[in-house]
Amino acid sequence: MTVAVLSISTLAQGGGKSTVIVYSLSTSTTLGQVRKPIFLDDKEIADVRPEHFFVAMIPAGKHTLNLKNKKFGGIERDFEAGKTYYLRIDWRNNGMALVPQGFVIVPEENGAFDVRQLKPIDTGNIKDKSLISLQLPK
């Protein structure tokens, strides 16, 4: 099984902004070329692939995060200022290919550990440069 994770961490100094850390773990080297677009409120913000991450600064409040095909899952949540959230994109083999199976909320300790093992996405995979950073919060 291969896993991707989306983390959301709110920075108090960011004026009510949340930090969204999207990442993907992989147990299969064949999945390394798969890139999945991540959408915030129906706007593509970046592509993520296994063993990589990106960081997005979003305003606190109600938002949706999903893959291009919403049938693969997503989340709609009120992201509170000062809170940290981690979401995982779960990948499954459907017999023909690895496909995403939605987001799972995971504890902060797990997400923070996992992200430290990964590389940032390539700058060419950033779709909204006003929201995306490749630096992990301290």
C-alpha positions in Angstrom: 0.0 0.0 0.0 1.2 3.5 -0.8 0.2 6.6 1.2 0.1 10.3 0.6 -0.5 12.8 3.3 -1.9 16.3 3.5 -1.0 18.3 6.6 -2.6 21.5 7.7 -0.9 23.6 10.3 -2.0 27.0 11.3 0.6 29.7 11.9 -0.5 32.3 14.6 2.0 34.8 13.2 0.5 34.4 9.7 -2.6 36.6 10.4 -5.1 33.7 10.7 -3.5 31.6 7.9 -3.3 27.8 8.0 -0.3 26.0 6.7 -1.2 23.0 4.5 1.6 20.4 4.1 0.7 17.9 1.3 2.9 14.8 1.1 3.0 11.3 -0.2 4.7 8.2 1.0 5.4 5.3 -1.3 6.2 1.6 -1.0 6.4 1.1 -4.7 9.0 2.5 -7.0 6.6 2.3 -10.0 4.4 5.0 -8.4 7.2 7.6 -8.4 6.0 9.1 -11.7 2.4 9.5 -10.6 1.5 13.2 -9.9 -1.9 14.1 -8.5 -3.2 17.6 -8.6 -4.5 18.9 -5.3 -7.3 21.5 -5.3 -8.2 24.1 -2.7 -11.8 25.4 -3.1 -11.9 24.1 -6.7 -8.6 25.8 -7.7 -5.5 23.7 -8.5 -2.7 24.7 -6.2 0.0 22.0 -6.8 0.8 18.5 -7.9 2.2 16.0 -5.5 3.9 12.7 -6.2 5.1 10.0 -3.9 8.0 10.8 -1.5 7.5 14.6 -1.9 5.7 17.4 -0.1 4.6 21.0 -0.5 3.4 23.7 1.9 0.4 25.9 1.2 -0.7 28.9 3.3 -4.5 29.2 3.4 -6.7 31.6 5.3 -8.5 30.2 8.3 -12.1 29.3 7.7 -14.1 26.7 5.8 -12.3 25.1 2.8 -12.4 22.0 0.6 -9.3 20.1 -0.4 -9.6 17.4 -3.0 -8.0 15.6 -6.0 -9.0 16.5 -9.5 -11.6 13.7 -9.6 -13.7 14.3 -6.5 -14.9 10.7 -6.6 -11.5 9.8 -5.2 -12.2 11.8 -2.0 -11.6 15.1 -0.3 -12.3 17.0 2.8 -14.5 20.0 3.7 -13.6 21.5 7.0 -13.4 24.7 9.0 -9.7 25.2 9.5 -9.2 27.1 12.7 -6.3 29.6 13.2 -3.7 28.2 15.6 -4.6 24.6 14.9 -2.6 21.9 13.0 -4.3 19.3 10.8 -2.8 16.3 8.9 -4.6 14.5 6.1 -3.4 11.4 4.3 -4.2 10.4 0.8 -4.5 6.7 0.8 -3.5 4.9 -2.4 -4.8 1.4 -3.3 -4.1 -1.1 -6.0 -7.4 -1.7 -7.8 -5.9 -4.6 -9.8 -5.0 -2.5 -12.7 -3.3 0.6 -11.2 -2.6 2.4 -8.0 -5.5 4.9 -7.4 -6.1 7.4 -4.6 -8.9 6.4 -2.1 -9.4 9.7 -0.3 -8.1 11.7 2.6 -7.7 10.4 6.2 -7.0 12.7 9.1 -4.0 11.5 11.1 -2.3 12.7 14.3 0.2 15.6 14.1 3.0 13.4 15.4 2.7 11.0 12.5 2.5 13.6 9.8 5.3 15.7 11.2 7.6 12.6 11.3 6.7 11.4 7.8 7.3 14.8 6.2 10.8 15.1 7.6 11.7 11.9 5.5 10.6 13.5 2.2 11.8 16.0 -0.4 9.9 19.2 -1.5 8.1 19.0 -4.9 9.8 20.5 -7.9 9.0 24.2 -8.4 7.4 23.2 -11.8 4.7 21.4 -9.9 3.5 24.6 -8.1 0.4 25.9 -9.7 -0.4 28.8 -7.3 2.8 30.5 -6.2 0.9 32.9 -4.0 -0.1 30.0 -1.7 2.8 27.5 -2.0 6.1 27.3 -0.2 8.6 24.5 0.0 9.8 25.3 3.5 8.4 23.3 6.4 7.2 25.4 9.4 9.4 25.4 12.5 
